[in-house]
């Protein structure tokens, strides 16, 4: 049986040298906050532990989401030998050494070894290849942790022998709950008799971007630097949290008026083609803790509503910025959002698509389900042909420029116009080309 102290560090309040984040590290699935999609009743990771048969795994998720914690819980639950090292400071030599240890445990004690590799994406192909024979033989159960997309960063041979589990960044309420528990837990900060303002905890939770380790480090620093009052209590105010995070709190309420004020300012700066204003409001929202993917969604909407076909690339750029952020995370991915904001501010503007779609929806509300003109119906049976389906239809590719002037709208609205292109950008060029023909 593996001694749990080999897997989990001493987290007692007396272990002053152990960081708060390690002292508060969960030891069972029931103590874990978040990741319900993996550890909830009937979910994949809980079922794996219940079966006792652990396959090689790749944990993909943002920093502080619990990858190391889950690896240690797995090893503890199945009574496995647990070996851990970081790809940042390890190489082939270290791999061979831990494999020797794993083989010794297996041959002498009949104990399997879980080898946890943090930041496995930092290993090159040759280093990752070195694991393969030992994974195949069952010498080790490999658990790799990565913040990068394993499809690009982990070799296919390892991926095919592993199950990829995706972890999500913790929500602000999750982080806040972890902080509140740390304040009163004997394993945490209870001995210091701390008390924290609600705004201080909310600020730390918001500023940690889903990273529980960052949040706990900041709380520990804030508590250690605040002097006790006359009653021996350490009162943590918002200013103390700001100092610990080395960030200032910005006025922002993601569910209230300021949220809508800032997104309105960003949207209108983009519409008015002001890259400086747009970039400023983007940065204000991100610095205040707004979900970057919310901003990305708004930019995709802007690309269709206010740029449209004046620059069709705007929609591609906005969507690529969203994908880049999803791939890189904070803070690297925020630069892709900034690039997209500047591009869209400088792009020619048109709301012709937005207006055309609105006009079509109003017409449908007014006229209902009008029949499809016979000429563009598909005659798939003899009877359909006899009653006129497709009669007189002309095939566009048989005509010059593959353009056909035939009826496409229902009879009742056959002369209706919905789309009125502007003179700007690509849309204007196409309008000009059409007008000259």
C-alpha positions in Angstrom: 0.0 0.0 0.0 1.3 3.4 -0.9 1.7 5.8 2.0 -0.5 8.8 1.1 2.1 11.2 2.4 4.1 10.2 -0.6 1.3 11.4 -2.8 0.0 14.3 -0.8 2.3 16.7 1.0 1.8 17.5 4.7 -1.1 20.0 4.7 -1.4 20.5 8.4 -1.5 24.1 9.7 1.8 23.6 11.4 3.5 22.9 8.0 4.4 26.5 7.5 6.7 25.8 4.6 3.9 24.1 2.6 2.1 26.7 0.4 -1.6 27.2 1.1 -2.6 25.8 -2.3 -0.9 22.5 -1.4 -2.4 22.4 2.1 -5.8 22.9 0.7 -5.4 20.4 -2.1 -8.3 17.9 -2.2 -7.6 14.3 -1.5 -10.8 12.7 -2.7 -13.1 13.4 -5.6 -15.8 14.5 -3.2 -13.5 17.4 -2.0 -12.9 18.6 -5.6 -14.6 21.8 -6.6 -15.8 21.9 -10.2 -15.2 19.4 -13.1 -18.6 17.9 -12.5 -18.6 16.7 -16.1 -15.7 14.4 -15.2 -16.2 13.5 -11.5 -20.0 13.7 -11.0 -22.0 10.5 -10.3 -21.9 8.3 -13.4 -19.2 10.4 -15.0 -16.1 9.1 -16.7 -13.4 9.7 -14.1 -15.5 8.5 -11.2 -16.4 5.4 -13.1 -12.7 4.8 -13.8 -11.8 5.0 -10.1 -14.7 2.8 -9.2 -13.5 0.1 -11.6 -10.0 0.3 -10.3 -8.6 0.0 -13.8 -6.9 3.3 -14.7 -5.9 3.8 -18.4 -3.2 6.3 -19.4 -4.8 9.7 -19.4 -4.1 13.2 -20.8 -5.6 16.0 -18.7 -6.1 19.1 -20.9 -7.1 22.2 -19.1 -6.1 25.7 -18.0 -3.7 26.4 -15.1 -5.1 25.8 -11.7 -8.0 23.7 -12.8 -7.0 20.6 -10.8 -4.9 18.4 -13.2 -2.2 17.6 -10.6 -4.8 17.1 -7.9 -6.8 14.6 -9.9 -3.7 12.7 -10.8 -2.8 12.4 -7.1 -6.3 11.4 -6.2 -6.3 8.6 -8.8 -3.0 7.2 -7.5 -4.2 7.3 -3.9 -7.5 5.7 -4.8 -6.0 2.7 -6.6 -3.0 2.4 -4.2 -0.5 3.0 -6.9 3.1 4.2 -6.7 3.1 7.8 -7.7 6.0 9.4 -9.5 5.8 13.0 -10.6 8.1 15.2 -12.6 7.9 18.3 -14.8 8.7 18.3 -18.5 10.2 21.7 -18.0 13.2 20.4 -16.1 13.3 16.7 -17.1 14.7 14.8 -20.1 15.4 11.3 -21.4 17.8 10.6 -18.5 15.2 11.4 -15.9 12.6 9.3 -17.8 14.9 6.3 -17.7 15.4 6.7 -13.9 11.7 6.8 -13.1 11.1 3.8 -15.4 13.7 1.9 -13.4 11.8 2.8 -10.2 8.5 1.7 -11.8 10.0 -1.6 -12.9 11.4 -2.3 -9.4 8.0 -1.6 -7.8 6.3 -3.9 -10.2 8.7 -6.8 -9.9 9.4 -6.7 -6.2 6.1 -5.4 -4.8 3.6 -6.1 -7.6 2.6 -2.5 -7.4 1.8 -0.5 -10.5 3.2 3.0 -11.0 1.3 6.1 -12.1 3.8 8.5 -13.8 2.5 12.0 -13.8 4.1 14.3 -16.3 3.3 18.0 -15.8 3.4 20.1 -19.0 3.8 17.1 -21.2 3.5 19.3 -24.3 7.0 20.6 -23.5 8.5 17.2 -24.3 9.8 16.9 -27.9 8.8 13.9 -30.1 11.8 11.8 -29.1 11.1 12.3 -25.3 7.4 11.4 -25.8 8.4 8.4 -27.8 10.5 7.1 -24.9 7.3 6.5 -22.9 5.6 4.3 -25.5 7.1 0.8 -24.8 6.5 1.2 -21.0 2.9 2.3 -21.5 2.3 -0.6 -23.8 3.9 -3.1 -21.4 2.0 -1.8 -18.5 5.1 -0.8 -16.7 3.6 2.6 -16.1 0.2 4.3 -16.3 1.0 7.7 -17.9 -1.0 10.7 -16.8 0.1 13.8 -18.7 -1.1 17.3 -18.0 -1.1 20.1 -20.6 -2.6 23.5 -21.1 -2.1 23.1 -24.8 -4.3 21.3 -27.3 -3.0 17.7 -27.2 -4.0 17.1 -30.8 -1.1 19.4 -31.8 1.3 18.9 -28.8 1.2 15.2 -28.0 2.4 12.6 -30.5 -0.4 10.5 -32.1 1.1 7.2 -30.8 0.7 8.4 -27.2 -2.8 9.9 -27.9 -4.0 6.6 -29.3 -3.0 4.8 -26.1 -4.5 7.5 -23.8 -7.9 8.9 -23.0 -8.0 12.7 -23.2 -10.1 14.4 -20.4 -10.8 18.1 -20.8 -10.9 20.2 -17.6 -12.6 23.5 -17.4 -11.4 26.7 -15.7 -13.2 27.1 -12.4 -16.0 29.6 -12.2 -15.8 32.7 -9.9 -18.2 31.2 -7.5 -16.1 28.1 -7.3 -13.0 30.1 -6.6 -14.7 32.2 -4.0 -15.9 29.1 -2.2 -12.4 27.7 -2.1 -11.1 31.0 -0.6 -13.9 31.0 2.0 -13.0 27.5 3.0 -9.3 28.3 3.2 -10.1 31.2 5.7 -11.8 28.9 8.2 -10.0 25.6 7.6 -7.5 24.5 10.2 -5.4 23.1 7.3 -5.6 26.6 5.8 -5.5 30.0 7.4 -7.7 29.6 10.4 -4.8 29.9 12.8 -4.2 33.5 11.6 -7.8 34.4 12.4 -8.5 36.1 9.1 -11.7 37.8 7.9 -12.1 39.1 4.4 -14.5 41.6 2.9 -16.9 40.2 0.3 -15.4 42.6 -2.3 -11.9 41.4 -1.5 -12.8 37.7 -2.1 -14.8 38.6 -5.3 -11.9 40.6 -6.6 -9.4 37.7 -6.1 -11.8 35.2 -7.6 -12.4 37.5 -10.6 -8.7 38.3 -11.1 -7.5 34.7 -10.9 -9.3 33.7 -14.2 -10.3 30.3 -13.0 -6.9 29.4 -11.5 -7.4 28.2 -7.9 -3.7 28.1 -7.2 -3.3 31.8 -8.2 -6.3 32.7 -6.0 -5.0 30.8 -2.9 -1.5 32.3 -3.4 -3.0 35.8 -3.4 -5.1 35.1 -0.4 -2.2 33.7 1.6 -0.1 36.7 0.7 -2.8 39.1 1.7 -3.3 37.4 5.1 0.4 37.3 5.8 0.9 41.0 5.1 -2.0 42.4 7.1 -1.3 43.2 10.7 -3.7 41.8 13.3 -6.1 44.3 15.0 -6.6 44.6 18.7 -8.6 41.5 18.8 -6.0 39.5 16.9 -8.0 39.4 13.7 -6.6 40.0 10.3 -9.1 42.0 8.3 -8.6 41.7 4.5 -10.0 44.7 2.7 -10.3 45.2 -1.1 -7.1 47.3 -1.1 -5.2 44.3 0.5 -6.5 42.0 -2.2 -5.5 44.5 -4.9 -2.0 44.7 -3.4 -1.7 40.9 -3.3 -2.9 40.5 -6.9 -0.8 43.5 -8.0 -3.9 44.8 -9.8 -6.4 47.5 -9.2 -10.1 46.8 -9.0 -12.0 48.4 -11.9 -15.7 49.4 -11.7 -17.5 46.6 -13.5 -20.6 44.5 -12.9 -20.9 41.7 -15.4 -24.6 41.3 -14.7 -25.4 45.0 -14.4 -25.4 48.4 -16.1 -21.6 48.8 -16.3 -21.4 45.5 -18.3 -23.8 47.0 -20.9 -22.1 50.4 -20.8 -18.8 48.9 -21.7 -19.9 46.5 -24.4 -21.9 49.4 -25.9 -18.8 51.6 -25.9 -16.8 48.9 -27.6 -19.5 48.3 -30.2 -20.0 51.9 -31.0 -16.3 52.6 -31.2 -16.0 49.8 -33.8 -19.0 51.1 -35.7 -17.5 54.6 -35.8 -14.2 53.1 -37.1 -12.2 54.3 -34.1 -9.4 51.7 -33.4 -8.1 53.5 -30.3 -11.5 53.7 -28.6 -12.3 50.1 -29.5 -9.0 48.8 -28.2 -9.4 50.8 -25.0 -12.9 49.4 -24.2 -11.7 45.9 -25.1 -8.9 46.2 -22.6 -11.2 47.7 -20.0 -13.5 44.8 -20.2 -10.8 42.2 -20.1 -9.0 43.9 -17.3 -12.2 44.0 -15.3 -12.7 40.3 -15.6 -15.1 39.9 -18.5 -15.1 36.5 -20.1 -13.0 36.9 -23.2 -15.2 34.5 -25.1 -18.2 36.7 -24.5 -16.2 39.6 -26.1 -15.3 37.2 -29.0 -19.0 36.3 -29.5 -19.9 40.0 -29.6 -17.2 40.7 -32.3 -18.6 37.9 -34.4 -22.0 39.5 -34.2 -20.5 42.9 -35.0 -18.7 41.4 -38.1 -22.1 40.3 -39.6 -24.2 43.2 -38.3 -22.0 46.3 -39.0 -19.4 45.1 -41.6 -21.2 42.4 -43.5 -20.2 42.1 -47.1 -18.3 45.4 -47.1 -15.5 43.1 -45.9 -16.5 39.4 -45.8 -13.1 38.6 -44.2 -14.2 40.3 -41.0 -16.4 37.4 -40.0 -13.4 35.0 -40.6 -11.1 37.2 -38.6 -13.5 37.4 -35.7 -14.1 33.7 -35.6 -10.3 33.0 -35.9 -9.7 35.3 -32.9 -12.3 33.3 -30.9 -10.5 30.1 -31.9 -7.1 31.5 -31.1 -8.2 32.6 -27.6 -9.8 29.2 -27.0 -6.5 27.6 -28.0 -4.1 29.9 -26.1 -6.2 31.1 -23.2 -5.3 34.1 -21.0 -3.2 36.2 -21.4 -1.7 35.1 -24.7 -5.0 34.7 -26.5 -6.2 38.3 -25.6 -3.8 39.6 -28.3 -5.8 37.8 -31.0 -8.9 39.6 -29.7 -7.0 42.9 -29.9 -5.9 42.2 -33.4 -9.5 41.4 -34.5 -10.8 44.6 -32.8 -8.4 46.8 -34.7 -9.1 45.0 -38.0 -12.9 45.5 -37.6 -12.5 49.1 -36.5 -10.6 49.8 -39.8 -12.8 47.7 -42.0 -15.4 49.3 -44.3 -18.8 49.2 -42.8 -22.2 48.0 -44.1 -25.4 47.0 -42.4 -27.0 45.9 -45.6 -27.0 42.2 -44.6 -28.5 43.1 -41.2 -31.3 45.2 -42.8 -32.0 42.7 -45.6 -32.5 39.8 -43.1 -34.7 42.0 -40.9 -36.8 42.9 -44.0 -37.2 39.3 -45.0 -38.3 38.3 -41.5 -40.9 41.1 -41.5 -42.2 39.9 -44.9 -42.5 36.3 -43.6 -44.4 37.6 -40.6 -46.7 39.5 -42.9 -47.3 37.0 -45.7 -46.8 33.7 -44.1 -45.9 30.5 -46.0 -46.2 31.5 -49.6 -45.7 28.6 -52.2 -42.5 28.0 -54.0 -42.8 29.1 -57.7 -43.3 26.1 -60.0 -40.3 27.0 -62.1 -37.8 26.3 -59.3 -39.5 23.3 -57.8 -37.8 20.0 -58.1 -39.7 17.6 -60.4 -38.8 14.2 -58.9 -41.9 12.3 -60.1 -43.8 12.0 -63.4 -46.8 13.6 -61.9 -44.8 16.6 -60.7 -43.6 17.1 -64.2 -47.1 16.9 -65.6 -48.4 19.6 -63.3 -45.6 21.9 -64.1 -42.9 21.5 -61.5 -39.7 22.8 -63.0 -41.3 23.9 -66.3 -39.2 26.4 -68.1 -36.3 26.2 -65.6 -33.0 27.4 -67.0 -29.7 25.9 -65.7 -27.4 28.8 -64.6 -24.2 27.0 -65.8 -25.5 27.0 -69.3 -25.8 30.8 -69.4 -23.1 33.5 -69.9 -21.5 34.4 -66.5 -23.8 31.6 -64.9 -26.4 34.2 -64.1 -30.1 33.7 -64.7 -33.0 36.2 -64.5 -35.9 34.0 -63.6 -38.5 34.0 -60.8 -37.2 32.9 -57.4 -39.7 34.6 -55.1 -43.4 33.6 -54.6 -45.8 35.1 -57.0 -47.3 37.5 -54.4 -44.0 39.1 -53.7 -42.1 38.3 -56.9 -40.9 41.9 -57.4 -39.9 42.5 -53.8 -36.3 43.7 -52.9 -34.7 43.0 -49.6 -31.0 43.5 -50.1 -29.7 46.9 -50.9 -25.9 46.9 -51.0 -23.9 49.9 -50.0 -21.1 51.6 -52.0 -18.4 50.5 -49.5 -15.7 47.9 -49.7 -16.2 44.5 -51.4 -20.0 45.1 -51.3 -19.6 48.3 -53.2 -17.3 46.7 -55.8 -19.8 43.9 -56.4 -22.7 46.4 -56.7 -20.7 48.5 -59.2 -19.9 45.3 -61.2 -23.6 44.4 -61.2 -24.7 47.9 -62.2 -22.4 47.9 -65.2 -23.7 44.7 -66.6 
